Amino acid sequence: MIIQLKKFGTTLISRQAGKEALAAFQPVLNSVGENEKIEIDFEGVNTFTPSWGDEFLTPLQNKFGDRLTMKNTENSSVKATLDLLKDISQGKFIVEK
C-alpha cells in the first residue's frame, strides 16, 4: 500500500491535523494484510512538521514496524522531521533511497 501524504495537503503542520488525518485514514489501514508493506510517499509535500508527523507516523511505525518505509524524502522539512522523530521515539524509520 502506498500512502500519498499530499492527499492530506502540501503543508502538514499541526498535531490536531495529523491526528485527524490518521483517524480519517484508519478504515483503510484496518484492511492492510499482515505481511503487506506500507510506503509513505512525501512527493508534493512542502512543509512537514514534527507535531503532524508524530501524530500520523509514530502510530504507523508502532503498528507496522519494518513494513513501514518512507520515500521521496528529499525535502529538507521532511528530512529534518524524520530525523527528529527517529531521535524522539528511538524508532526505526526506513527511508528508501
C-alpha positions as YAML, in Angstrom:
chain: A
units: angstrom
residues:
- id: 1
  name: MET
  ca: [0.00, 0.00, 0.00]
- id: 2
  name: ILE
  ca: [1.23, 3.48, -0.85]
- id: 3
  name: ILE
  ca: [0.02, 6.41, 1.25]
- id: 4
  name: GLN
  ca: [0.46, 9.68, -0.62]
- id: 5
  name: LEU
  ca: [0.66, 12.36, 2.05]
- id: 6
  name: LYS
  ca: [-0.11, 15.15, -0.44]
- id: 7
  name: LYS
  ca: [-3.71, 13.91, -0.29]
- id: 8
  name: PHE
  ca: [-3.78, 15.43, 3.19]
- id: 9
  name: GLY
  ca: [-2.29, 18.70, 1.90]
- id: 10
  name: THR
  ca: [1.09, 20.12, 0.99]
- id: 11
  name: THR
  ca: [1.55, 21.85, 4.34]
- id: 12
  name: LEU
  ca: [1.27, 19.32, 7.17]
- id: 13
  name: ILE
  ca: [1.75, 21.38, 10.30]
- id: 14
  name: SER
  ca: [-0.35, 20.74, 13.37]
- id: 15
  name: ARG
  ca: [-0.73, 17.95, 15.89]
- id: 16
  name: GLN
  ca: [-4.53, 18.12, 15.60]
- id: 17
  name: ALA
  ca: [-4.40, 17.90, 11.79]
- id: 18
  name: GLY
  ca: [-2.10, 14.88, 11.98]
- id: 19
  name: LYS
  ca: [-4.41, 13.17, 14.44]
- id: 20
  name: GLU
  ca: [-7.42, 13.90, 12.21]
- id: 21
  name: ALA
  ca: [-5.60, 12.61, 9.11]
- id: 22
  name: LEU
  ca: [-4.79, 9.33, 10.86]
- id: 23
  name: ALA
  ca: [-8.37, 8.97, 12.09]
- id: 24
  name: ALA
  ca: [-9.72, 9.59, 8.59]
- id: 25
  name: PHE
  ca: [-7.34, 7.01, 7.11]
- id: 26
  name: GLN
  ca: [-7.89, 4.38, 9.82]
- id: 27
  name: PRO
  ca: [-10.56, 2.40, 7.91]
- id: 28
  name: VAL
  ca: [-8.08, 1.86, 5.06]
- id: 29
  name: LEU
  ca: [-5.33, 0.86, 7.50]
- id: 30
  name: ASN
  ca: [-7.61, -1.71, 9.08]
- id: 31
  name: SER
  ca: [-7.69, -3.58, 5.77]
- id: 32
  name: VAL
  ca: [-3.89, -3.94, 5.48]
- id: 33
  name: GLY
  ca: [-2.77, -7.56, 5.26]
- id: 34
  name: GLU
  ca: [-0.46, -8.87, 7.96]
- id: 35
  name: ASN
  ca: [2.52, -9.10, 5.57]
- id: 36
  name: GLU
  ca: [1.66, -6.10, 3.38]
- id: 37
  name: LYS
  ca: [4.23, -3.31, 3.17]
- id: 38
  name: ILE
  ca: [3.25, 0.32, 3.72]
- id: 39
  name: GLU
  ca: [5.03, 3.09, 1.81]
- id: 40
  name: ILE
  ca: [4.65, 6.68, 2.91]
- id: 41
  name: ASP
  ca: [5.19, 8.91, -0.14]
- id: 42
  name: PHE
  ca: [6.20, 12.51, 0.60]
- id: 43
  name: GLU
  ca: [6.10, 13.65, -3.04]
- id: 44
  name: GLY
  ca: [4.41, 17.06, -3.25]
- id: 45
  name: VAL
  ca: [4.69, 17.81, 0.48]
- id: 46
  name: ASN
  ca: [6.26, 21.23, 1.04]
- id: 47
  name: THR
  ca: [6.13, 21.53, 4.82]
- id: 48
  name: PHE
  ca: [6.13, 18.64, 7.27]
- id: 49
  name: THR
  ca: [6.37, 19.35, 11.00]
- id: 50
  name: PRO
  ca: [7.27, 17.04, 13.88]
- id: 51
  name: SER
  ca: [3.87, 17.52, 15.51]
- id: 52
  name: TRP
  ca: [1.94, 16.34, 12.43]
- id: 53
  name: GLY
  ca: [4.45, 13.56, 11.82]
- id: 54
  name: ASP
  ca: [4.31, 12.35, 15.41]
- id: 55
  name: GLU
  ca: [0.53, 12.03, 15.31]
- id: 56
  name: PHE
  ca: [0.45, 10.30, 11.92]
- id: 57
  name: LEU
  ca: [3.72, 8.38, 11.51]
- id: 58
  name: THR
  ca: [4.53, 7.26, 15.05]
- id: 59
  name: PRO
  ca: [1.34, 5.17, 15.41]
- id: 60
  name: LEU
  ca: [2.02, 3.64, 11.98]
- id: 61
  name: GLN
  ca: [5.60, 2.84, 12.97]
- id: 62
  name: ASN
  ca: [4.38, 1.24, 16.18]
- id: 63
  name: LYS
  ca: [1.81, -0.86, 14.32]
- id: 64
  name: PHE
  ca: [3.70, -1.85, 11.17]
- id: 65
  name: GLY
  ca: [7.36, -1.71, 12.25]
- id: 66
  name: ASP
  ca: [9.76, -2.81, 9.50]
- id: 67
  name: ARG
  ca: [6.91, -2.99, 6.98]
- id: 68
  name: LEU
  ca: [6.71, 0.84, 7.01]
- id: 69
  name: THR
  ca: [9.01, 2.72, 4.62]
- id: 70
  name: MET
  ca: [9.31, 6.35, 3.53]
- id: 71
  name: LYS
  ca: [10.05, 7.56, 0.01]
- id: 72
  name: ASN
  ca: [10.55, 10.91, -1.73]
- id: 73
  name: THR
  ca: [12.06, 12.36, 1.45]
- id: 74
  name: GLU
  ca: [14.48, 14.79, -0.23]
- id: 75
  name: ASN
  ca: [12.64, 17.89, 1.01]
- id: 76
  name: SER
  ca: [14.61, 19.49, 3.87]
- id: 77
  name: SER
  ca: [11.48, 19.85, 6.02]
- id: 78
  name: VAL
  ca: [10.71, 16.14, 5.62]
- id: 79
  name: LYS
  ca: [14.32, 15.11, 6.31]
- id: 80
  name: ALA
  ca: [14.57, 17.22, 9.46]
- id: 81
  name: THR
  ca: [11.24, 15.97, 10.82]
- id: 82
  name: LEU
  ca: [12.05, 12.31, 10.16]
- id: 83
  name: ASP
  ca: [15.43, 12.73, 11.88]
- id: 84
  name: LEU
  ca: [13.79, 14.34, 14.89]
- id: 85
  name: LEU
  ca: [11.10, 11.65, 15.12]
- id: 86
  name: LYS
  ca: [13.78, 8.96, 14.98]
- id: 87
  name: ASP
  ca: [15.60, 10.60, 17.88]
- id: 88
  name: ILE
  ca: [12.50, 11.17, 19.99]
- id: 89
  name: SER
  ca: [10.90, 7.76, 19.56]
- id: 90
  name: GLN
  ca: [14.13, 5.83, 19.21]
- id: 91
  name: GLY
  ca: [12.21, 4.12, 16.43]
- id: 92
  name: LYS
  ca: [13.47, 2.97, 13.12]
- id: 93
  name: PHE
  ca: [12.03, 4.81, 10.16]
- id: 94
  name: ILE
  ca: [13.15, 3.13, 6.93]
- id: 95
  name: VAL
  ca: [13.81, 5.64, 4.16]
- id: 96
  name: GLU
  ca: [14.12, 4.43, 0.57]
- id: 97
  name: LYS
  ca: [16.90, 5.99, -1.46]
...
